[in-house]
């Protein structure tokens, strides 16, 4: 059990038979009446967002989540299949469940798969990934690192803004949290 006073962004709770993650919270102490906690909760299974108010000090069950390192092995239709490299157990998630992050998933990539009981509910990608550029405008002699940026498509299909001097075939490091270019990857 966890008290509503201990809510922080990222805390997972069980509510109405599913897992909810605290996105935002605000402790409110009105001049009259008792204190309460106003929260914004995101459903870990389907992504829906609700606002809910709890009395200060009210306890709710904390969700027990199991995080395992698994490797993305292949894609079957719209299902992404992950395998635990120790037990060879497989788990799958749909592109809809993974959401925006699907654009960085590459076969062979190791990710954290989050389970609630036996149900797979989410996947956490590394903060940065290294991918090869498959399409971009050619670099022109004289382009500098501070001169501007251009769009580039990487091997997973994601579009990233890169400096003008980057060319097709290069491997770059990308921040998966904000879709930004971090630099060239040395071989």
C-alpha positions as CSV (number, residue, x, y, z in Angstrom):
1,X,0.0,0.0,0.0
2,X,1.1,3.6,-0.7
3,X,-0.2,6.8,0.8
4,X,-1.5,9.5,-1.5
5,X,1.0,11.8,0.3
6,X,3.8,9.7,-1.3
7,X,2.7,10.1,-4.9
8,X,5.4,11.2,-7.3
9,X,5.6,11.2,-11.1
10,X,6.3,7.6,-12.3
11,X,4.8,5.8,-9.2
12,X,2.5,2.9,-10.3
13,X,-0.7,2.1,-8.4
14,X,-3.5,-0.4,-8.8
15,X,-6.9,1.1,-9.3
16,X,-10.1,-0.4,-10.6
17,X,-8.4,-3.6,-11.7
18,X,-5.6,-2.1,-13.8
19,X,-2.2,-0.4,-13.4
20,X,-2.0,3.4,-13.4
21,X,1.1,5.6,-13.5
22,X,1.1,9.0,-11.7
23,X,1.9,11.6,-14.4
24,X,1.3,14.8,-12.3
25,X,0.2,15.4,-8.7
26,X,-0.7,18.4,-6.6
27,X,-1.1,18.6,-2.8
28,X,-4.0,21.0,-2.0
29,X,-4.6,22.4,1.4
30,X,-7.7,24.6,1.3
31,X,-8.4,27.1,4.0
32,X,-11.5,25.3,4.9
33,X,-11.9,21.5,5.0
34,X,-9.3,18.7,4.7
35,X,-6.3,18.5,2.4
36,X,-6.4,16.4,-0.8
37,X,-4.2,15.3,-3.6
38,X,-5.2,16.0,-7.2
39,X,-3.5,13.6,-9.7
40,X,-3.3,12.9,-13.4
41,X,-3.1,9.2,-13.9
42,X,-2.1,7.3,-17.1
43,X,-3.3,3.7,-17.7
44,X,-0.3,1.5,-18.3
45,X,-2.3,-1.0,-20.5
46,X,-4.2,1.3,-22.9
47,X,-2.7,4.8,-22.4
48,X,-5.9,6.6,-21.3
49,X,-5.4,9.5,-19.0
50,X,-7.8,10.4,-16.1
51,X,-7.7,13.0,-13.4
52,X,-8.5,11.7,-9.9
53,X,-8.6,13.3,-6.5
54,X,-7.6,11.4,-3.3
55,X,-7.9,12.4,0.3
56,X,-4.6,13.3,1.9
57,X,-3.2,10.2,3.6
58,X,-5.6,7.8,1.7
59,X,-3.9,4.5,0.9
60,X,-4.1,2.7,-2.4
61,X,-2.4,-0.6,-3.5
62,X,1.0,0.0,-5.1
63,X,1.4,-2.0,-8.3
64,X,4.1,-4.6,-8.2
65,X,5.9,-4.4,-11.5
66,X,8.6,-6.8,-12.8
67,X,11.2,-5.3,-15.1
68,X,13.2,-7.8,-17.2
69,X,15.9,-7.2,-19.8
70,X,14.6,-8.8,-23.1
71,X,15.8,-8.7,-26.7
72,X,13.6,-7.6,-29.5
73,X,13.8,-10.6,-31.8
74,X,11.3,-10.0,-34.6
75,X,8.1,-8.3,-35.7
76,X,5.0,-10.4,-36.5
77,X,2.3,-8.3,-38.3
78,X,1.8,-5.5,-35.8
79,X,3.1,-7.5,-32.8
80,X,6.7,-6.9,-31.6
81,X,8.1,-10.1,-30.0
82,X,10.7,-9.9,-27.2
83,X,12.7,-12.8,-25.8
84,X,14.3,-13.2,-22.4
85,X,17.8,-14.4,-23.3
86,X,18.2,-16.4,-20.1
87,X,14.9,-18.3,-20.0
88,X,14.0,-18.0,-23.7
89,X,10.5,-16.9,-22.6
90,X,8.7,-14.8,-25.2
91,X,6.5,-11.7,-24.7
92,X,4.8,-9.6,-27.3
93,X,3.4,-6.1,-27.5
94,X,1.4,-4.3,-30.2
95,X,2.7,-1.2,-31.9
96,X,-0.2,0.6,-30.3
97,X,0.9,-0.4,-26.8
98,X,4.5,0.7,-27.4
99,X,3.4,4.0,-28.9
100,X,5.7,6.6,-30.3
101,X,8.8,4.7,-29.2
102,X,8.2,2.0,-31.9
103,X,10.2,4.1,-34.3
104,X,13.5,3.3,-32.5
105,X,12.9,-0.5,-32.1
106,X,15.5,-2.4,-34.1
107,X,15.8,-6.2,-34.2
108,X,18.4,-7.4,-31.7
109,X,18.0,-4.4,-29.4
110,X,17.9,-5.1,-25.7
111,X,15.1,-3.3,-23.8
112,X,13.4,-3.4,-20.4
113,X,10.0,-5.2,-20.6
114,X,7.7,-4.4,-17.8
115,X,5.2,-7.0,-16.5
116,X,2.4,-6.8,-14.1
117,X,1.8,-10.3,-12.9
118,X,1.9,-12.3,-16.1
119,X,0.7,-9.5,-18.3
120,X,3.2,-7.5,-20.4
121,X,2.3,-3.8,-20.1
122,X,5.1,-1.7,-21.3
123,X,8.6,-1.5,-22.8
124,X,11.4,0.9,-21.9
125,X,13.9,1.8,-24.5
126,X,17.5,2.9,-23.7
127,X,17.9,6.7,-23.4
128,X,20.0,6.7,-26.6
129,X,20.3,4.4,-29.6
130,X,22.8,4.1,-32.4
131,X,21.2,3.9,-35.9
132,X,22.4,4.1,-39.5
133,X,21.1,6.9,-41.8
134,X,19.5,5.4,-44.9
135,X,18.3,8.6,-46.5
136,X,19.3,12.3,-46.3
137,X,20.3,15.2,-48.6
138,X,24.0,15.0,-49.5
139,X,26.4,17.1,-47.4
140,X,28.0,20.0,-49.2
141,X,31.7,21.0,-48.8
142,X,31.9,23.9,-46.4
143,X,28.9,22.8,-44.2
144,X,29.8,23.3,-40.6
145,X,28.7,21.8,-37.3
146,X,26.9,25.0,-36.4
147,X,25.4,25.8,-39.8
148,X,21.9,24.3,-39.5
149,X,20.1,21.1,-39.8
150,X,18.3,18.8,-42.3
151,X,16.0,15.8,-42.0
152,X,17.4,12.3,-42.2
153,X,15.7,8.9,-42.1
154,X,17.3,6.2,-40.1
155,X,17.1,2.4,-40.6
156,X,14.0,2.0,-38.4
157,X,12.1,4.6,-40.4
158,X,12.3,7.4,-37.8
159,X,13.0,11.0,-39.1
160,X,15.6,13.0,-37.2
161,X,17.0,16.5,-37.7
162,X,20.8,16.2,-38.1
163,X,23.6,18.7,-38.9
164,X,24.2,19.5,-42.6
165,X,27.6,17.6,-42.7
166,X,26.0,14.2,-41.9
167,X,25.7,11.9,-44.9
168,X,23.9,8.7,-45.9
169,X,25.5,5.5,-44.4
170,X,26.8,7.2,-41.2
171,X,25.8,5.8,-37.8
172,X,24.5,8.4,-35.4
173,X,23.5,8.4,-31.7
174,X,19.9,9.6,-31.0
175,X,18.3,10.6,-27.7
176,X,15.0,8.5,-27.6
177,X,13.4,10.8,-25.1
178,X,13.3,13.9,-27.2
179,X,14.2,12.7,-30.8
180,X,17.4,14.7,-30.9
181,X,20.8,14.1,-32.6
182,X,23.6,13.4,-30.1
183,X,26.5,12.9,-32.4
184,X,28.3,10.5,-34.8
185,X,29.1,7.1,-33.5
186,X,32.7,6.0,-33.8
187,X,33.3,2.5,-35.2
